[in-house]
Amino acid sequence: MRGEVSSVNPVSDSPQALYLEDLHVGQHFNSGQYHMEAERMKAFAAEFDPQPFHVDEAAAEHTILRGLAASGWHTAAATMRLLMTGGLPIAGGLIGLSAEMAWPQPTRPGDTLRVESEILEIVPSRSKPDRAVVTVRCITLNQKGEKVQVMTTKIMVFRRPSPTP
């Protein structure tokens, strides 16, 4: 899979994309997969998070992480790609309002990531009836089923547009 997702076409504007009316609390979604490669991890970190445990395998062995680990931001970016390519098929895209993230353990070279998401809450807007704030928990897992990222996010989701006459 070499740094690619198993499903590469964004679905946010496809006929399968979901609107507010299609969602309910407790609903679950599963993404495709994304393979993390050491060279891509180091390149991402070199540009955005140049810490020794992200860019230098030898130096990483002597850190608290005891080996090369992806930047949490790289894991977050891979998670976003997985969500956008089928893991959370929201019409119009994922419009983030806030997020809380944790990285319970490092993402390592060779890990194959996938995301399991659950709708936690839906709060319709009082002032704008065409939308709601939807709270979603997204758990990014490696190939062993170990959590490498847990994100709880609030996104804006729109109602299905009324058909035009």
C-alpha positions as CSV (number, residue, x, y, z in Angstrom):
1,M,0.0,0.0,0.0
2,R,3.0,2.3,0.2
3,G,1.6,5.4,1.8
4,E,-1.8,5.1,0.1
5,V,-5.3,4.5,1.3
6,S,-7.3,1.5,0.0
7,S,-10.0,3.9,-1.2
8,V,-8.7,7.1,-2.8
9,N,-11.7,9.0,-4.0
10,P,-13.1,11.6,-1.6
11,V,-16.7,10.9,-0.9
12,S,-17.8,14.1,0.7
13,D,-19.7,15.2,-2.4
14,S,-20.6,11.7,-3.8
15,P,-24.2,10.3,-3.8
16,Q,-23.3,8.2,-0.8
17,A,-22.3,11.3,1.2
18,L,-24.4,11.7,4.4
19,Y,-26.4,14.7,5.5
20,L,-27.6,15.5,9.0
21,E,-30.9,13.6,8.4
22,D,-28.8,10.4,7.8
23,L,-26.9,10.6,11.1
24,H,-27.9,9.3,14.6
25,V,-26.1,9.1,18.0
26,G,-24.3,5.7,18.3
27,Q,-23.7,5.4,14.5
28,H,-20.4,3.8,13.6
29,F,-18.1,4.3,10.6
30,N,-14.9,2.4,9.5
31,S,-12.2,3.7,7.2
32,G,-9.9,2.1,4.7
33,Q,-6.2,1.7,5.6
34,Y,-3.1,3.8,5.3
35,H,0.4,2.3,5.6
36,M,3.0,4.4,7.4
37,E,6.5,4.3,5.8
38,A,9.7,5.4,7.6
39,E,10.9,7.7,4.8
40,R,7.6,9.5,4.6
41,M,7.4,9.8,8.4
42,K,10.9,11.4,8.5
43,A,10.1,13.7,5.6
44,F,6.9,14.9,7.2
45,A,8.7,15.4,10.5
46,A,11.7,17.2,8.9
47,E,9.3,19.8,7.6
48,F,6.7,20.1,10.4
49,D,8.0,18.5,13.6
50,P,11.8,18.1,13.5
51,Q,12.4,16.3,16.8
52,P,15.1,13.6,17.0
53,F,12.6,10.7,17.6
54,H,10.8,11.6,14.4
55,V,13.7,12.2,12.0
56,D,16.7,10.1,13.1
57,E,16.4,6.4,13.7
58,A,19.7,6.1,15.7
59,A,18.9,9.1,17.9
60,A,15.3,7.9,18.4
61,E,16.6,4.7,20.0
62,H,18.0,6.8,23.0
63,T,14.7,8.8,23.6
64,I,11.7,8.0,25.7
65,L,10.0,6.6,22.5
66,R,12.8,4.0,22.1
67,G,12.7,4.1,18.3
68,L,11.5,6.1,15.4
69,A,7.9,7.3,15.8
70,A,5.7,9.3,13.5
71,S,4.9,12.8,14.6
72,G,1.4,13.0,16.2
73,W,0.6,15.5,13.5
74,H,1.5,13.0,10.8
75,T,-0.8,10.5,12.5
76,A,-3.5,13.2,12.6
77,A,-3.0,14.0,8.9
78,A,-3.2,10.3,8.0
79,T,-6.4,10.1,10.1
80,M,-7.9,13.0,8.2
81,R,-7.1,11.4,4.9
82,L,-8.8,8.1,6.0
83,L,-11.9,10.0,7.2
84,M,-12.1,12.0,3.9
85,T,-11.7,8.9,1.7
86,G,-14.7,7.1,3.1
87,G,-14.2,6.8,6.9
88,L,-16.7,9.6,7.6
89,P,-18.6,10.4,4.4
90,I,-20.2,13.7,5.3
91,A,-21.7,15.7,2.5
92,G,-19.8,19.0,1.9
93,G,-16.7,17.7,3.8
94,L,-15.5,17.7,7.4
95,I,-15.8,21.2,8.6
96,G,-14.0,21.1,11.9
97,L,-15.0,23.4,14.8
98,S,-12.8,21.9,17.6
99,A,-10.9,18.8,18.5
100,E,-9.3,17.1,21.4
101,M,-6.6,14.6,20.6
102,A,-4.4,12.1,22.4
103,W,-1.7,9.8,21.2
104,P,-1.7,6.8,23.6
105,Q,1.2,5.2,21.9
106,P,3.5,6.0,19.0
107,T,2.8,5.2,15.4
108,R,5.7,3.2,14.0
109,P,7.2,2.6,10.6
110,G,5.3,-0.2,9.0
111,D,2.1,0.4,10.9
112,T,-1.1,0.1,8.9
113,L,-3.7,2.6,10.2
114,R,-7.5,2.5,10.1
115,V,-10.1,4.7,11.8
116,E,-13.2,3.7,13.7
117,S,-15.6,6.6,14.3
118,E,-18.8,7.0,16.4
119,I,-21.3,9.8,16.5
120,L,-21.6,10.9,20.1
121,E,-23.9,13.9,20.0
122,I,-25.9,15.9,17.5
123,V,-26.9,19.5,18.5
124,P,-29.1,21.3,16.0
125,S,-28.3,25.0,15.6
126,R,-31.0,27.3,17.0
127,S,-30.1,30.2,14.8
128,K,-29.4,28.3,11.6
129,P,-31.8,25.5,11.0
130,D,-29.9,24.1,8.0
131,R,-27.1,22.7,10.2
132,A,-26.0,21.1,13.5
133,V,-22.8,20.5,15.5
134,V,-22.0,16.8,15.5
135,T,-19.5,15.4,18.0
136,V,-17.6,12.4,16.7
137,R,-15.0,10.2,18.4
138,C,-12.4,8.9,16.0
139,I,-10.1,6.2,17.1
140,T,-7.0,5.5,14.9
141,L,-5.8,2.0,15.3
142,N,-2.7,0.2,14.0
143,Q,-2.7,-3.3,12.4
144,K,-2.6,-4.9,15.9
145,G,-5.8,-3.0,17.0
146,E,-3.8,-0.8,19.3
147,K,-4.9,2.9,19.7
148,V,-2.4,5.3,18.3
149,Q,-4.7,8.3,18.3
150,V,-8.0,9.2,19.9
151,M,-9.7,12.3,18.7
152,T,-13.0,13.8,19.8
153,T,-14.1,16.5,17.4
154,K,-17.0,18.7,16.7
155,I,-17.9,19.2,13.1
156,M,-20.6,21.2,11.3
157,V,-23.0,19.0,9.3
158,F,-25.7,20.4,7.0
159,R,-29.2,19.2,6.3
160,R,-30.0,17.9,2.8
161,P,-30.7,20.8,0.5
162,S,-34.4,21.1,-0.6
163,P,-35.0,20.1,-4.2
164,T,-35.3,23.1,-6.5
165,P,-38.6,23.4,-8.4
